[in-house]
């Protein structure tokens, strides 16, 4: 199992402490390839792509529009 985490240095938390999961590009339980863009994080008016750390089945922990902070685990991938 591999966690899908938001990089701790993705944005300046001094200016904006939180962001939201703007979109998931795969459904719960869907198969994803390593390196595929699985989610999009929105902070203020900027968006950041989050990629799959490994291939397998996606399990979503934070739903679309959920509030997140850098370092947060938003889902995980079970090996196929």
Backbone bond lengths (Angstrom), bond angles and torsions (degrees), N, CA, C in turn:
res aa  C-N    CA-C-N  psi(-1)  N-CA   C-N-CA  omega(-1)  CA-C   N-CA-C  phi
1 X - - - 1.457 - - 1.520 108.33 -
2 X 1.326 116.49 136.11 1.466 122.02 178.87 1.530 108.75 -124.03
3 X 1.325 115.20 131.13 1.463 119.66 177.64 1.521 110.78 -76.03
4 X 1.314 115.09 144.58 1.465 121.33 170.50 1.523 105.19 -101.52
5 X 1.318 115.86 105.15 1.464 121.31 -175.49 1.522 110.37 -115.12
6 X 1.294 114.84 148.95 1.458 120.65 174.66 1.530 107.41 -80.87
7 X 1.325 117.85 125.73 1.472 119.00 179.48 1.531 111.61 -54.33
8 X 1.335 115.14 137.83 1.468 120.49 -175.43 1.514 113.46 -63.41
9 X 1.335 117.23 -24.25 1.462 120.06 -177.91 1.536 112.25 -108.80
10 X 1.321 116.76 25.03 1.471 119.87 -175.11 1.518 112.51 -66.27
11 X 1.330 117.76 -35.78 1.465 120.08 176.22 1.519 109.03 -146.30
12 X 1.329 116.36 168.50 1.460 122.98 -177.49 1.529 109.06 -82.11
13 X 1.336 116.47 105.36 1.463 119.58 -178.09 1.521 112.24 -72.27
14 X 1.334 116.97 -13.93 1.457 119.91 175.49 1.519 111.39 -67.52
15 X 1.324 116.15 -30.31 1.468 121.31 179.31 1.523 111.37 -92.53
16 X 1.336 116.06 -43.01 1.461 121.67 -177.61 1.522 108.21 -137.95
17 X 1.323 118.39 105.68 1.460 120.02 -174.91 1.534 115.02 -72.88
18 X 1.333 117.84 -23.03 1.459 119.90 -175.05 1.529 111.57 -136.05
19 X 1.322 114.87 157.85 1.450 122.10 173.06 1.523 108.00 -133.56
20 X 1.323 116.55 -174.45 1.466 120.20 176.89 1.522 109.81 -131.07
21 X 1.320 115.06 154.97 1.460 120.39 171.54 1.531 105.76 -77.32
22 X 1.310 116.39 106.34 1.466 120.59 -176.60 1.519 112.23 -78.27
23 X 1.340 116.46 -30.41 1.461 118.67 -176.67 1.523 110.73 -164.89
24 X 1.295 116.23 144.58 1.452 123.19 166.99 1.521 106.18 -108.42
25 X 1.326 117.59 133.24 1.466 121.44 -177.25 1.524 112.85 -94.66
26 X 1.333 116.73 -4.21 1.461 122.08 176.70 1.525 107.38 -132.49
27 X 1.299 116.79 156.73 1.467 120.66 178.96 1.529 110.38 -89.75
28 X 1.317 115.48 162.49 1.460 121.58 175.72 1.525 109.78 -54.65
29 X 1.324 116.67 128.28 1.460 121.32 179.61 1.516 114.63 84.15
30 X 1.339 116.54 -2.54 1.454 120.24 -179.74 1.522 112.28 -72.45
31 X 1.315 115.96 153.81 1.464 121.04 177.99 1.517 109.88 -83.67
32 X 1.330 116.04 134.27 1.461 120.96 178.89 1.524 109.18 -128.39
33 X 1.316 115.26 152.07 1.461 121.81 176.59 1.524 109.47 -95.57
34 X 1.317 116.33 150.15 1.460 120.26 176.83 1.528 109.14 -57.40
35 X 1.316 116.86 132.03 1.459 122.07 178.34 1.515 114.32 87.75
36 X 1.324 117.68 -6.95 1.467 120.18 178.84 1.526 109.67 -68.53
37 X 1.312 116.80 144.53 1.456 120.77 175.37 1.523 107.55 -74.84
38 X 1.332 116.14 116.10 1.463 120.22 -176.03 1.524 113.03 -103.49
39 X 1.336 116.85 -25.56 1.468 119.55 -177.08 1.522 110.13 -149.13
40 X 1.321 113.46 162.17 1.456 121.07 177.51 1.522 107.48 -126.93
41 X 1.329 116.38 129.90 1.455 122.30 179.67 1.523 108.02 -107.62
42 X 1.333 116.88 134.16 1.460 120.54 178.28 1.524 109.02 -112.73
43 X 1.325 114.34 129.23 1.464 122.11 177.58 1.514 106.40 -130.22
44 X 1.331 115.85 116.97 1.468 120.96 -172.13 1.529 106.82 54.26
45 X 1.324 118.19 -119.28 1.468 119.90 -179.40 1.526 112.30 -108.08
46 X 1.331 116.97 13.16 1.458 121.90 179.68 1.528 109.78 -104.18
47 X 1.335 115.95 149.56 1.461 120.50 175.79 1.527 109.41 -122.42
48 X 1.331 115.36 148.66 1.454 122.12 -179.84 1.521 108.27 -132.10
49 X 1.330 116.01 134.55 1.461 120.91 177.19 1.523 110.02 -85.22
50 X 1.316 116.05 140.19 1.458 122.42 175.52 1.527 107.14 -114.44
51 X 1.329 116.29 127.63 1.455 120.34 -175.51 1.531 111.61 -104.98
52 X 1.313 114.57 158.24 1.471 121.60 178.97 1.529 109.47 -73.82
53 X 1.340 117.30 128.66 1.470 119.37 179.76 1.529 112.95 -76.13
54 X 1.338 116.71 -15.76 1.466 121.10 179.21 1.518 108.35 -158.31
55 X 1.305 116.39 171.92 1.462 121.32 177.40 1.519 109.45 -88.76
56 X 1.342 116.18 150.15 1.462 120.49 176.91 1.511 111.44 151.59
57 X 1.337 114.72 -155.68 1.469 120.80 -179.02 1.525 110.08 -96.91
58 X 1.338 114.91 133.20 1.463 122.17 -176.72 1.527 110.62 -83.58
59 X 1.340 115.06 134.43 1.463 121.42 172.36 1.521 107.38 -126.33
60 X 1.317 116.58 120.51 1.462 123.32 -173.80 1.526 109.86 -91.26
61 X 1.338 116.72 126.94 1.470 122.27 177.95 1.525 112.02 -100.11
62 X 1.327 116.65 -33.81 1.469 121.64 179.92 1.529 107.24 -117.12
63 X 1.321 117.55 117.65 1.469 119.35 -176.70 1.527 112.45 -73.02
64 X 1.321 115.00 170.02 1.464 121.57 174.35 1.528 108.10 -53.12
65 X 1.323 115.91 139.07 1.466 125.37 -178.23 1.532 113.08 73.63
66 X 1.339 118.02 4.95 1.460 120.92 175.26 1.525 110.92 -72.03
67 X 1.323 116.06 145.48 1.463 122.16 -179.21 1.525 109.12 -83.48
68 X 1.346 116.22 135.47 1.460 121.55 -178.22 1.526 110.73 -135.94
69 X 1.332 114.15 160.48 1.460 122.25 174.49 1.515 108.01 -125.88
70 X 1.327 118.15 158.47 1.471 119.66 176.78 1.531 110.51 -55.76
71 X 1.312 116.03 138.55 1.460 122.21 -178.79 1.516 113.29 91.46
72 X 1.320 117.74 -11.20 1.466 121.10 -178.39 1.530 110.98 -68.77
73 X 1.321 115.07 143.08 1.471 120.99 173.85 1.526 106.66 -90.53
74 X 1.317 116.43 120.72 1.464 120.46 -176.56 1.523 112.60 -104.58
75 X 1.321 116.40 -7.58 1.459 120.31 178.62 1.515 109.34 178.83
76 X 1.313 116.19 -178.13 1.454 120.22 175.03 1.524 109.97 -148.34
77 X 1.309 113.90 167.00 1.458 120.23 -178.81 1.525 108.15 -125.95
78 X 1.327 115.14 124.99 1.457 121.04 173.79 1.517 108.36 -89.43
79 X 1.289 116.05 138.05 1.463 120.03 178.78 1.517 109.68 -58.41
80 X 1.332 114.96 142.04 1.467 119.90 -178.71 1.505 111.23 -74.22
